[in-house]
Amino acid sequence: MARTIAEIYNALALTKANLQELHDFVVDPANPSSVMDDADTLLADLRSTSKVAIWRLFLYVVAVGSWTVETLFDKLTAAINAIMAAKRPHTLRWYAEESKKYQYGHELIWADNQYSYAVYDAEARIIKYAAAQEVNSKVILKVAKEVNGVKAALTVTEKSAFTEFWNAWRDAGTKLEVVSLSADILKIDICIIRDRTVLAVNNSLLRDSSVFPIADALKTFGDALEFDGILRLSKLVDAIQLAEGVIDVAVRRAWHKPAGGTYSPVEMFVNSVAGHFVIDNEDSTWVYVDETIVNIES
C-alpha cells in the first residue's frame, strides 16, 4: 500500500539526519540538535515569510515522485489481482464456488471467453451447498439445495440440468460426477443425565415451556457441520453437554446409513456420502436419567 507524501518525506528527513556529512544542513542552524525536520515543520515554514532551504524542497519533490510511483504500483497490483481472480486455475474450491452460481432454467451464454447468464436471478440459484473432491482422477461434486431451511437433494430434473451446466463449463478432459442425495442417517443410543430442577419431563425448560435446550443444541450442532465434513461423536456430545439443564452425556453406540444403504456401526467419526446428516430421532434410543442438583449457599 502506498505511503503518504508526509510518510515518505519524514523517512527521507530521518535518513538525512543520520548522515554525518549532512549535519550542517539543518532547519535551525542556531539549534542543530534541537530541531528535527519533518513534513509538518516543512508545511508550517512554507506558510511563513521566511525562506525555506532548497534541500527541503528537493526532499519534498522526491517524496511526491515516490508517492506517485507507489500509487501507480498499487493500481497495477489491483489490476493484476483482478485478472488472476478471473483467470485462476480451476481448483476443487473453484468447482464448489461455481456450482453456487448455477441458475436453474437459465441459458448459458458464451461471452468474453467464459460462460455467463444474461441476467442475475437469485431465486434460480438453487445450489446452496457444494463441495468437491478428487477420487480416482475424477472430480466428485456433492451438492444440495435448501427447502424450508433444511438441506435437500436435487430432483432428477434439477440434477440433470445441473450436470449439463458442468458438461459445458468444466475443463476439457476432466471427468466429473454430480452427487446429490438425501441426507445420511445417524442412529444413536445415547444417555443424558438432566437436571430436573431445570428441565421438565418433555425436556422443555421449567421456567419457559416453549424452549427445548437439548433439541436446540442438536439443531445448532447440525447447522454448524461443514458440508461434506466429518461428523465426530465427541463433538455431538460436547454440543449436547452445553445445553441448559444437561449434566452429563454419553453416546453408547452409533450407526450410520447413507441414502438407500444399510446401517453400519460408527466408532468415533464418519464421513457423509451425501455431504450432510440427519439424526433419526424415532429409531434412536434416548435414555434420560433424572438428577436434582441443589446449590446450598453458606
C-alpha positions as CSV (number, residue, x, y, z in Angstrom):
1,M,0.0,0.0,0.0
2,A,1.3,3.4,-1.0
3,R,2.7,5.6,1.8
4,T,1.5,9.2,2.1
5,I,3.7,12.0,0.9
6,A,4.3,13.0,4.6
7,E,5.4,9.5,5.5
8,I,7.9,9.4,2.6
9,Y,9.2,12.9,3.4
10,N,9.7,12.0,7.0
11,A,11.6,8.9,6.1
12,L,13.9,10.9,3.8
13,A,14.5,13.5,6.5
14,L,15.3,10.8,9.0
15,T,17.8,9.3,6.6
16,K,19.4,12.7,6.1
17,A,19.6,13.4,9.8
18,N,21.6,10.1,10.2
19,L,24.2,11.1,7.6
20,Q,27.2,12.8,9.4
21,E,28.3,14.7,6.3
22,L,24.9,16.5,6.1
23,H,24.7,17.7,9.7
24,D,25.4,21.3,8.6
25,F,22.1,21.3,6.7
26,V,19.5,21.7,9.5
27,V,16.3,23.6,9.9
28,D,17.6,25.8,12.6
29,P,21.4,26.5,12.4
30,A,21.3,28.1,15.9
31,N,19.9,24.9,17.4
32,P,21.2,22.0,15.3
33,S,20.5,19.3,18.0
34,S,17.0,20.5,19.0
35,V,15.1,20.6,15.7
36,M,14.1,17.6,13.6
37,D,12.8,18.2,10.2
38,D,9.5,16.6,9.2
39,A,6.6,17.2,6.8
40,D,4.6,19.2,9.4
41,T,7.5,21.5,10.0
42,L,8.0,22.0,6.3
43,L,4.4,22.9,5.7
44,A,4.4,25.3,8.6
45,D,7.6,27.0,7.2
46,L,6.0,27.2,3.8
47,R,3.3,29.4,5.2
48,S,5.8,31.8,6.8
49,T,7.5,34.7,5.1
50,S,11.0,33.2,5.8
51,K,13.0,31.4,3.2
52,V,12.9,27.6,3.1
53,A,16.2,25.7,2.5
54,I,16.4,24.4,-1.1
55,W,17.3,20.9,0.1
56,R,14.0,20.6,1.9
57,L,12.1,21.4,-1.3
58,F,14.2,18.8,-3.1
59,L,13.2,16.2,-0.5
60,Y,9.6,17.2,-0.9
61,V,9.8,16.8,-4.7
62,V,11.3,13.4,-4.3
63,A,8.6,12.4,-1.8
64,V,5.9,13.4,-4.2
65,G,7.6,11.5,-7.0
66,S,7.9,8.4,-4.8
67,W,4.3,8.6,-3.7
68,T,3.2,8.8,-7.4
69,V,5.2,5.6,-8.2
70,E,3.9,3.7,-5.2
71,T,0.3,4.7,-6.0
72,L,0.7,3.5,-9.6
73,F,2.1,0.2,-8.4
74,D,-0.9,-0.2,-6.1
75,K,-3.2,0.3,-9.1
76,L,-1.1,-2.2,-11.1
77,T,-1.3,-4.8,-8.4
78,A,-5.1,-4.4,-8.1
79,A,-5.4,-4.8,-11.8
80,I,-3.2,-7.9,-11.8
81,N,-5.1,-9.4,-8.9
82,A,-8.4,-8.8,-10.7
83,I,-7.1,-10.6,-13.8
84,M,-5.7,-13.5,-11.7
85,A,-9.1,-13.8,-9.9
86,A,-10.9,-14.1,-13.2
87,K,-8.4,-16.5,-14.8
88,R,-7.4,-18.5,-11.7
89,P,-6.8,-22.3,-12.2
90,H,-9.8,-24.4,-11.8
91,T,-9.2,-25.9,-8.3
92,L,-11.6,-28.1,-6.4
93,R,-12.7,-25.0,-4.4
94,W,-13.5,-23.3,-7.8
95,Y,-15.8,-26.1,-8.8
96,A,-17.7,-25.7,-5.5
97,E,-17.9,-21.9,-5.8
98,E,-19.1,-22.0,-9.4
99,S,-21.8,-24.6,-8.6
100,K,-23.5,-22.0,-6.3
101,K,-23.6,-19.6,-9.3
102,Y,-25.7,-22.0,-11.4
103,Q,-29.1,-20.7,-12.3
104,Y,-31.8,-23.3,-12.9
105,G,-33.7,-22.8,-16.1
106,H,-31.4,-20.1,-17.5
107,E,-29.5,-20.4,-20.7
108,L,-25.7,-20.2,-20.6
109,I,-24.2,-17.5,-22.8
110,W,-20.6,-17.5,-24.1
111,A,-19.1,-14.0,-23.8
112,D,-15.7,-12.6,-23.0
113,N,-14.2,-16.1,-23.2
114,Q,-16.4,-17.5,-20.5
115,Y,-19.9,-18.7,-19.8
116,S,-22.3,-16.4,-18.0
117,Y,-26.0,-15.6,-17.7
118,A,-27.9,-12.7,-19.4
119,V,-29.4,-11.7,-16.0
120,Y,-28.7,-12.4,-12.4
121,D,-31.6,-14.4,-10.7
122,A,-31.0,-15.2,-7.1
123,E,-34.1,-17.4,-6.9
124,A,-32.8,-19.6,-9.7
125,R,-29.5,-20.2,-7.8
126,I,-30.8,-23.5,-6.3
127,I,-27.4,-24.8,-5.2
128,K,-26.9,-23.7,-1.6
129,Y,-24.3,-26.2,-0.5
130,A,-21.4,-27.6,-2.6
131,A,-18.1,-29.4,-2.0
132,A,-15.7,-31.0,-4.4
133,Q,-13.1,-33.7,-4.0
134,E,-10.9,-35.8,-6.4
135,V,-11.3,-39.5,-6.3
136,N,-9.5,-41.8,-8.8
137,S,-8.8,-38.9,-11.2
138,K,-12.4,-37.8,-11.2
139,V,-14.0,-34.7,-9.6
140,I,-16.8,-35.7,-7.3
141,L,-19.1,-32.7,-6.8
142,K,-21.6,-33.0,-3.9
143,V,-24.4,-30.5,-3.9
144,A,-27.6,-29.8,-2.1
145,K,-30.4,-27.3,-2.2
146,E,-32.4,-25.9,0.7
147,V,-36.1,-26.5,1.4
148,N,-37.7,-24.7,4.3
149,G,-34.3,-24.2,5.9
150,V,-33.3,-27.9,5.5
151,K,-30.7,-29.4,3.2
152,A,-32.3,-31.5,0.5
153,A,-31.3,-33.4,-2.7
154,L,-31.9,-32.0,-6.2
155,T,-34.8,-33.5,-8.1
156,V,-34.0,-35.7,-11.1
157,T,-34.7,-32.9,-13.5
158,E,-32.6,-30.3,-11.5
159,K,-29.7,-32.7,-11.2
160,S,-29.8,-33.4,-15.0
161,A,-29.9,-29.7,-15.9
162,F,-27.1,-29.0,-13.4
163,T,-25.0,-31.8,-14.9
164,E,-25.4,-30.3,-18.3
165,F,-24.2,-27.0,-17.0
166,W,-21.0,-28.6,-15.9
167,N,-20.6,-30.5,-19.1
168,A,-20.3,-27.1,-20.8
169,W,-18.3,-25.3,-18.0
170,R,-15.8,-28.0,-16.8
171,D,-12.3,-28.1,-18.1
172,A,-11.8,-30.2,-21.2
173,G,-10.9,-33.8,-20.4
174,T,-12.0,-33.5,-16.7
175,K,-14.2,-36.4,-15.6
176,L,-16.9,-35.1,-13.3
177,E,-19.7,-36.8,-11.3
178,V,-22.5,-34.9,-9.6
179,V,-23.8,-36.4,-6.3
180,S,-27.0,-35.0,-4.8
181,L,-28.6,-37.4,-2.3
182,S,-30.9,-37.3,0.7
183,A,-29.1,-36.8,4.0
184,D,-27.1,-39.6,5.5
185,I,-28.9,-41.0,8.6
186,L,-27.3,-41.2,12.0
187,K,-28.9,-43.5,14.6
188,I,-27.6,-43.3,18.2
189,D,-28.0,-45.0,21.5
190,I,-27.5,-42.1,24.0
191,C,-27.8,-41.5,27.7
192,I,-28.4,-38.0,29.0
193,I,-28.3,-37.0,32.7
194,R,-30.5,-34.0,33.1
195,D,-31.2,-31.6,36.0
196,R,-34.8,-31.9,37.0
197,T,-34.8,-28.5,38.7
198,V,-34.2,-27.0,35.2
199,L,-35.8,-29.4,32.7
200,A,-39.3,-30.8,32.6
201,V,-40.1,-34.4,31.7
202,N,-40.5,-33.4,28.0
203,N,-37.1,-31.6,28.1
204,S,-38.5,-28.2,28.0
205,L,-37.4,-25.5,30.4
206,L,-39.5,-25.4,33.6
207,R,-39.4,-21.6,33.5
208,D,-40.3,-21.5,29.8
209,S,-42.1,-24.4,28.3
210,S,-41.6,-23.1,24.7
211,V,-37.8,-23.7,25.0
212,F,-36.2,-27.1,24.4
213,P,-32.5,-26.8,25.1
214,I,-31.5,-30.4,24.0
215,A,-33.4,-30.1,20.7
216,D,-32.0,-26.7,20.1
217,A,-28.4,-27.9,20.8
218,L,-28.9,-30.8,18.3
219,K,-30.1,-28.3,15.6
220,T,-27.2,-26.0,16.3
221,F,-24.8,-28.9,16.0
222,G,-26.3,-30.0,12.7
223,D,-26.3,-26.4,11.3
224,A,-22.6,-25.9,12.3
225,L,-21.4,-29.1,10.5
226,E,-19.4,-28.2,7.4
227,F,-21.0,-29.5,4.2
228,D,-19.3,-32.8,3.3
229,G,-17.4,-32.6,6.6
230,I,-16.8,-35.2,9.2
231,L,-19.3,-36.0,12.0
232,R,-17.4,-36.7,15.2
233,L,-19.4,-38.3,18.1
234,S,-17.3,-36.4,20.6
235,K,-18.4,-33.1,19.1
236,L,-22.0,-34.3,19.3
237,V,-21.5,-35.0,23.0
238,D,-19.9,-31.6,23.5
239,A,-22.8,-29.8,21.8
240,I,-25.5,-31.5,23.9
241,Q,-23.4,-31.0,27.1
242,L,-23.7,-27.3,26.6
243,A,-27.5,-27.4,26.7
244,E,-29.0,-25.8,29.8
245,G,-30.1,-28.5,32.2
246,V,-27.8,-31.2,30.9
247,I,-25.4,-32.6,33.5
248,D,-23.7,-35.4,31.5
249,V,-23.9,-37.1,28.1
250,A,-22.7,-40.5,26.8
251,V,-23.1,-41.9,23.3
252,R,-23.1,-45.6,24.0
253,R,-23.4,-46.7,20.3
254,A,-24.0,-45.2,16.9
255,W,-24.8,-46.3,13.4
256,H,-24.6,-44.6,10.0
257,K,-26.6,-45.2,6.9
258,P,-26.3,-43.4,3.5
259,A,-29.4,-42.8,1.4
260,G,-30.6,-46.2,0.1
261,G,-27.9,-48.1,2.1
262,T,-27.8,-50.1,5.3
263,Y,-26.6,-49.2,8.8
264,S,-23.0,-49.8,9.8
265,P,-21.5,-49.0,13.2
266,V,-19.7,-45.8,13.9
267,E,-16.7,-45.9,16.3
268,M,-15.6,-42.3,16.6
269,F,-16.4,-40.4,13.4
270,V,-18.0,-40.9,10.0
271,N,-17.8,-39.2,6.6
272,S,-21.1,-38.5,4.8
273,V,-21.9,-39.8,1.4
274,A,-24.5,-37.0,0.6
275,G,-22.5,-34.3,2.3
276,H,-25.0,-33.8,5.2
277,F,-26.5,-35.8,8.0
278,V,-29.8,-36.1,9.9
279,I,-30.4,-37.9,13.2
280,D,-33.1,-40.5,13.2
281,N,-34.8,-39.5,16.4
282,E,-37.6,-42.1,16.2
283,D,-35.2,-45.1,15.6
284,S,-32.6,-43.8,18.1
285,T,-32.6,-44.8,21.7
286,W,-32.8,-41.8,24.1
287,V,-32.3,-42.7,27.8
288,Y,-32.8,-39.9,30.3
289,V,-31.6,-40.1,33.9
290,D,-33.0,-37.5,36.2
291,E,-30.9,-35.9,38.8
292,T,-31.6,-32.9,41.1
293,I,-28.8,-30.5,41.9
294,V,-29.4,-28.3,44.9
295,N,-27.0,-25.4,45.5
296,I,-26.5,-24.7,49.2
297,E,-25.1,-21.3,49.9
298,S,-23.2,-20.9,53.2
